[in-house]
């Protein structure tokens, strides 16, 4: 009797085990149980990038997080403020021929911008000297002038009749030789800067870079500045040549003319040259009052002109140039 009960209990036990196994298999087959949910496809809910007012700078995406200050400074840092105008930028052309001249100008406290001619004996030295002193520099690009021989008899000069591919190659070569340059202006070029087709080719090439362009205005009917603007390139033009004559009296008169233009328009660019007499005059100028104008470098001036709607060189653009990240900081 007792043996029968044990046998029935064993049978009941194994029967229950079989039922449990069958139920487990049914649950597994139908995907039950505490399984992890499938990966959730991220919803496309990120806010659209907001266009900067007046096209200034790159659009910023509003992620809901606290954005850093516009100047990239942390909360504990103070950005350099844009000084009050009118603004006066002095560009010194023709660096690349003399180490002594570069050293002399490197000691000036006056805010200046150097224009270095590429491929000269001391071009690299001048660029390195400028960088060591914290002086911004441009490529002083040789261009054909009236009375010059045909361009293909020269080396490295942009001139009329040149194909766009040749212009592109010359610009790239100059950039490779002076990689720290922030802008470009023309060395001579009274013939080249009148040529709309040639300037179209030049500015197309510059539009692929972060360089700004300064029209030296060696020809009154130059189309370089206008073409640069049309290509959305930050640009300005020279209004006064400071040292066409080497006397201090002449340079002083030209300087006063530049200050008057700045007061009228809000800004002015003056070009001088890497000469001893000019260095002597600028040394004296740096030791006295500036006549009410604020000296700025060309990158600083381009930042001002590009981002302030009340300045006459303003061009609405969404283009953000690398030189803007290096000024006022």
C-alpha positions in Angstrom: 0.0 0.0 0.0 2.8 2.3 1.0 4.7 1.4 -2.2 1.7 2.3 -4.4 1.5 5.8 -2.8 5.2 6.5 -3.4 4.8 5.3 -7.0 1.8 7.7 -7.5 3.7 10.6 -6.0 6.6 10.0 -8.3 4.3 9.8 -11.3 2.6 13.1 -10.2 6.0 14.8 -9.7 7.2 13.8 -13.1 3.9 14.8 -14.6 4.2 18.3 -13.1 7.7 18.6 -14.4 6.6 17.8 -17.9 3.8 20.3 -17.7 6.2 23.0 -16.4 8.7 22.3 -19.3 5.9 22.5 -21.9 4.7 25.8 -20.5 8.3 27.3 -20.5 8.7 26.3 -24.1 5.5 28.0 -25.0 6.5 31.2 -23.3 9.9 31.2 -24.9 8.4 30.6 -28.4 6.0 33.6 -28.0 8.7 36.0 -26.8 7.4 36.4 -23.2 9.5 36.8 -20.1 11.7 39.7 -18.9 13.5 40.4 -22.2 15.1 43.9 -22.9 13.1 46.2 -25.2 14.5 46.7 -28.7 16.7 49.8 -29.2 14.6 53.0 -29.5 15.1 54.9 -32.7 16.2 58.5 -31.7 13.5 61.0 -32.5 14.4 63.7 -34.9 13.6 66.4 -32.3 16.8 68.5 -32.3 15.9 72.2 -32.9 16.9 73.6 -36.3 20.0 75.8 -36.4 19.1 79.4 -35.9 20.5 81.8 -38.5 22.7 84.5 -37.0 21.3 88.1 -37.3 22.5 90.0 -40.3 24.3 86.9 -41.5 27.1 87.4 -39.0 29.1 84.4 -38.3 28.2 80.7 -38.5 24.7 79.6 -37.4 24.6 78.1 -33.9 22.5 75.1 -33.0 20.2 75.6 -30.0 20.7 72.4 -28.0 19.1 73.7 -24.8 22.5 73.7 -23.1 24.3 76.8 -21.9 26.3 78.3 -24.7 29.8 79.7 -24.1 30.3 83.5 -24.7 30.5 84.6 -28.3 34.2 85.3 -27.9 34.9 81.8 -26.7 36.1 83.0 -23.3 35.2 81.2 -20.1 33.2 82.9 -17.4 36.4 83.9 -15.5 38.1 85.5 -18.5 37.5 89.0 -19.9 37.6 89.4 -23.7 39.3 92.3 -25.3 36.7 94.9 -26.1 36.5 96.5 -29.5 37.9 100.0 -29.0 35.9 103.0 -30.1 36.5 104.4 -33.6 37.2 106.0 -35.9 39.7 103.3 -37.0 43.0 103.6 -38.6 44.9 100.6 -40.0 48.5 101.0 -41.2 49.9 98.4 -43.6 53.6 98.1 -44.2 54.3 96.7 -47.7 57.4 95.0 -49.2 58.8 92.9 -46.4 61.1 90.1 -47.6 64.2 91.9 -48.7 65.9 92.9 -45.5 66.3 91.3 -42.1 67.4 94.5 -40.5 64.3 96.3 -41.6 62.1 93.5 -40.3 63.9 93.7 -37.0 63.4 97.4 -36.8 59.7 97.3 -37.5 59.3 94.5 -35.1 60.3 96.8 -32.2 57.5 99.3 -32.9 54.7 99.5 -30.4 52.3 100.9 -33.0 49.7 98.3 -34.1 50.7 97.5 -37.7 50.1 94.8 -40.3 52.9 93.6 -42.5 52.6 92.6 -46.1 55.3 90.1 -47.1 56.2 89.5 -50.7 56.5 85.7 -51.2 59.6 83.9 -52.6 62.1 86.7 -51.7 65.4 86.1 -49.9 64.1 87.0 -46.5 60.3 86.4 -46.9 60.3 83.5 -44.4 62.4 85.4 -41.9 60.0 88.4 -42.0 57.0 86.1 -41.5 58.7 84.4 -38.5 59.7 87.7 -37.1 56.2 89.0 -37.4 54.7 85.9 -35.7 57.3 86.1 -32.9 56.3 89.7 -32.2 52.5 89.0 -32.5 52.2 91.1 -35.7 49.7 89.9 -38.2 50.9 89.7 -41.8 49.5 89.3 -45.3 50.7 88.0 -48.6 51.8 90.9 -50.7 51.0 89.2 -54.0 52.9 90.5 -57.1 50.6 91.6 -59.9 51.2 93.1 -63.3 51.5 96.9 -63.6 51.2 99.2 -66.6 54.3 99.1 -68.8 55.3 95.6 -67.5 56.4 93.0 -70.0 54.2 90.1 -70.8 53.4 88.0 -67.7 54.9 84.8 -69.0 58.3 86.3 -69.0 58.2 86.7 -65.3 57.8 84.4 -62.3 55.1 84.4 -59.7 53.3 87.5 -61.0 49.5 87.5 -61.5 48.7 89.4 -64.7 46.2 89.8 -67.5 45.9 87.0 -70.1 46.5 84.4 -67.4 44.2 81.4 -67.2 42.4 80.7 -64.0 44.4 77.5 -63.4 47.6 79.5 -63.5 46.2 82.0 -61.0 45.1 79.2 -58.7 48.5 77.6 -58.8 50.3 80.9 -58.0 48.0 81.6 -55.1 48.4 78.1 -53.6 52.2 78.4 -54.0 52.2 81.7 -52.2 50.0 80.3 -49.4 52.3 77.3 -48.9 55.3 79.6 -48.6 53.6 81.9 -46.0 51.1 79.6 -44.2 50.6 82.1 -41.3 49.2 84.9 -43.5 45.8 86.1 -42.7 45.1 88.2 -45.8 46.3 89.3 -49.2 46.9 92.6 -50.9 48.4 93.4 -54.3 52.0 94.4 -54.9 51.8 96.9 -57.7 49.1 95.5 -60.0 47.7 98.7 -61.7 47.1 96.6 -64.8 46.0 93.4 -63.2 43.5 94.9 -60.8 41.7 96.5 -63.7 41.1 93.2 -65.3 37.7 91.9 -64.2 38.2 88.4 -65.6 41.6 88.1 -63.8 40.2 89.4 -60.5 37.3 86.9 -60.8 39.8 84.1 -61.0 41.8 85.4 -58.1 38.8 86.0 -55.8 37.4 82.6 -56.7 40.6 81.0 -55.5 40.6 83.2 -52.3 37.0 82.2 -51.6 38.2 78.7 -50.8 40.5 80.1 -48.1 40.1 82.1 -44.9 42.0 85.1 -46.2 40.6 88.6 -46.4 41.6 90.9 -49.2 42.9 94.4 -49.2 42.8 96.3 -52.5 45.9 98.5 -52.5 44.2 100.7 -55.1 47.3 101.3 -57.2 44.8 102.1 -59.9 41.8 104.3 -59.3 39.7 102.1 -61.5 40.6 98.9 -59.8 37.8 96.3 -59.7 39.6 94.1 -57.1 37.7 95.3 -54.1 34.3 95.2 -55.8 35.0 91.6 -57.1 36.1 90.5 -53.6 32.9 91.8 -52.2 30.9 90.0 -54.9 32.6 86.8 -53.9 31.7 87.2 -50.3 35.3 87.8 -49.2 36.0 90.1 -46.3 37.7 93.1 -47.9 38.7 96.7 -47.7 40.7 99.2 -49.7 43.6 101.6 -49.2 42.8 105.3 -49.3 46.2 106.9 -48.5 49.8 106.1 -49.4 51.8 107.4 -46.5 55.3 107.6 -47.9 55.3 108.2 -51.6 57.8 110.9 -50.7 60.4 110.2 -47.9 60.2 113.5 -46.1 58.7 113.7 -42.6 56.6 116.7 -43.7 55.0 114.7 -46.5 54.3 111.7 -44.3 52.8 113.9 -41.6 50.5 115.6 -44.2 49.4 112.2 -45.5 48.8 110.9 -42.0 46.6 113.9 -41.2 44.7 113.3 -44.4 44.1 109.7 -43.3 42.9 110.7 -39.9 40.4 113.1 -41.5 39.1 110.4 -43.8 38.7 108.1 -40.8 36.7 110.7 -38.9 34.4 111.1 -41.9 33.9 107.5 -42.9 34.6 105.7 -39.7 37.8 103.9 -40.9 40.7 104.2 -43.2 43.6 102.0 -44.4 47.0 103.7 -45.1 49.8 101.9 -46.8 53.5 102.6 -46.1 56.6 100.7 -47.0 59.4 98.9 -45.3 61.9 101.8 -45.5 64.2 103.4 -43.0 62.8 106.9 -43.3 59.2 105.5 -42.8 60.3 103.6 -39.8 61.8 106.8 -38.3 58.5 108.6 -38.8 56.4 105.8 -37.4 58.6 105.6 -34.4 57.9 109.3 -33.7 54.2 108.8 -34.4 54.0 106.0 -31.8 55.3 108.3 -29.1 52.6 110.9 -29.4 48.8 111.3 -29.5 47.1 109.7 -32.4 44.8 112.5 -33.4 41.6 111.0 -32.2 41.8 107.8 -34.3 42.2 104.3 -32.9 45.0 102.2 -34.4 44.0 98.7 -35.3 45.5 95.9 -37.3 44.0 94.7 -40.5 42.5 91.6 -39.0 40.9 93.7 -36.3 39.6 96.2 -38.9 38.1 93.3 -41.0 36.4 92.0 -37.9 34.9 95.4 -37.2 33.9 96.1 -40.8 32.4 92.6 -41.3 30.3 92.6 -38.1 29.2 96.2 -37.6 26.3 97.2 -39.9 27.0 100.9 -39.6 30.4 100.6 -41.3 30.6 101.2 -45.0 32.5 98.0 -45.8 29.9 95.8 -44.2 28.8 92.8 -46.3 26.1 90.5 -45.0 27.5 87.0 -44.9 27.2 83.7 -43.0 30.9 83.0 -43.8 33.0 82.6 -40.7 36.7 83.1 -41.3 39.5 81.8 -39.2 41.1 85.2 -38.9 38.1 86.3 -36.8 39.1 83.8 -34.2 42.4 85.4 -33.7 41.4 89.0 -33.2 40.3 90.8 -30.0 41.5 87.9 -27.9 
